[in-house]
Structures are given as C-alpha cells and as structure tokens.
Amino acid sequence: MNEQEPPLLENALPAVKPSAATQRLVTHHSPPPLRPAVAPIDMAELAALGSLPLRARRLAEAIGTGGHRSKRKGASVEFADYREYQPGDDLRRVDWRLYGRTDRLHIRNAHEETPLRVMLLLDVSASMSYASRPNLLTKLDFARSLLGALVLLARRQRDACGVGLLADDLVHYLPPSASPLKLRSAWGALETPKVGVNSALAHAIARAADVVPRSCLFVIASDFYEEPAALEAVVRRLRFDRHDVLALHLADPMEEDFTFTDPGEFLDSETGAKLKLDPMLAAKAYRAAFAAHRAALGEIFHHSGFDHIPIRTDTPPLVALNSYLARRAGKK
C-alpha cells in the first residue's frame, strides 16, 4: 500500500503578551560549521504557509536527506575495507580487479546504514506561545515546524521516531517506531498539541527518560526556562543512559535583543505575575542575564558531549537541521 503524506491541517495558537518568564535567559554559542543549506528560506514566507505539514516539508526540502553509517560492516555502497573470501560468501561482492593483481579472492566490505531511534521532545508550556510581532512564528509553531521536518527525515531514512510533549510533566508520549501508522501519530501529536500552563522542564525530561529505550537520539525543542542546576542533573542521567542529545534552544528576537522602548507592564504567561518595568533602564542587565543563562546551559550540554544550538525564530533553522543530520551520521 502506498504511503501518503499526512493531511494538511490548519492550527491557530493563541497569542500572549511578552512574558516576565521570558526575562531570564542566555550567550550565543556558535556551533562548528556544518554542511551549507541547499536552499534559502524566507521566514516570513515560512510563517505565511500556515499549516504544519507545508512548513515541515519546506524545511525538509531545504536541508535534503542524509544517511547515518553504522560501525558494522555490510553490503551497502560505501566502501569500508577488504577481507579474505570464505566459502559461502556472495561472489558478487568479490573484487575481481584485486584478484587479478593478487591472485587471491577478497570481499569488499561497506558501511551498513542502520535504523536509529529518535525521540522528539517538544516544550508546550505557555511561554512557548510567544511571538513579538505578527509576521513571526511563535516559538511553539517554530518548534513544531522544525520537529515536523525531522519526522519527515526520519520517515525517509526508516528511522524509529517518537514524540513527547513537555510541560509540568510528560503530558503526551508516543514511543519510537518506524511504523508508517505510528509516524502518522507523531504528526498528529505535533499538529494539535495542547498548550500547557506551567513548566517543569527538567522533571518532564526525566519522566521521558524513564520510559524511552536506551541509546536514543533525544531532540529537545524548548525555550529552556529552567534552572541550570536542575537541567544538569537530567542531562547527566541522559548521558549515563547512553542517549545522545540535541538541544534546540529557541528564542524570539525580542527575548534576546530586548529592544522594548515604552515603560509598561510585563506579564508572566505561566504564573500570571505582572511586573511594571522601564525596559530601557533594565535592558543592559537583562541582556547580561540572558547571555549568562544561555552560556550556562550550553556548558552543561557540551560538557556531556551533546549539542546545544541557540535558534532565533526570525532566522531559518538550517544549522539545527544540519546538526541533527551530523548527530545521526555519528550513531551506530
């Protein structure tokens, strides 16, 4: 039976005011250069596409696809080494040119592409619903589009892909599977996630670690409003459980630049707390706190050998997608 792409569904998410919870953040940690993007992406055009499947396909097409090699040897196309012929070996794998030079039969080994277990974790807490201007995606919509593109890439590579939604707990869990039906369910989970109110990110990730099989690639899309010490404990646990992690740290441009000019009241979208503030007076201290928080999180992930990718919602997420493919290429 031919597989069909998921149906196109519209999903409107509520807008929220700038959050005081968004006032606690992080430094730009440039990852090492990766493969260049195949095609440029206009973020206003991406936002105008409206539906998750269209945006996800646009991102997946921009980055292309990539395989992941195993350390096991097999009969695929990428040459690894030779070994001597043994009775019963497939004669089609004999290197006859080498036989002509050495008068001995040798078999060509190659790297074998193997399936990978990928666990996509999406933060659906209230602060993720923020967008500072109409032509920008909310952080949640941006993350949904990015993870949707990864579902497509996993499907093309026949990887097992699962989805977890994070708020004050693990509020939804779909275990990794390569079944087309399960991948369709992964689309459904990303298509219409129920936005949470409060956030307990470290606890929610730990709950996911309780149920996910070992040796998965965790891709966590979040604004990471969590105390570094709490995240450090769960990151160490993921490393101990032999998982790999790609942390996609999302920020609206106003959260990073903080270029508000008019005094006003800032609302914490998760607790409802309000703060009267002159942003021009607070901007310098805020930016320093933002940079320090992001730097602390980057150090935590990098110390465990994981990738931490800061992403602004006004820039294409191609570095993040390239980093995902790089992590996959290094897995067994």
Secondary structure, 3 states (H helix, E strand, C coil): CCCCCCCCCCCCCCCCCCCHHHHCCECCCCCCCCCCCCCCCCHHHHHHCCCHHHHHHHHHHHHCCCCCEEEEEECCCEEEEEEECCCCCCHHHECHHHHHHHCCCEEEEEEEECCCEEEEEEECCHHHHCCCCCCCCCHHHHHHHHHHHHHHHHHHCCCEEEEEEECCCEEEEEEEECCHHHHHHHHHHHHCCCCCCCCCHHHHHHHHHHHCCCCCEEEEEECCCCCHHHHHHHHHHHHHCCCEEEEEEEECHHHHHCCCCCCEEEECCCCCCEEEECHHHHHHHHHHHHHHHHHHHHHHHHHCCCEEEEEECCCCCHHHHHHHHHHHHCCC
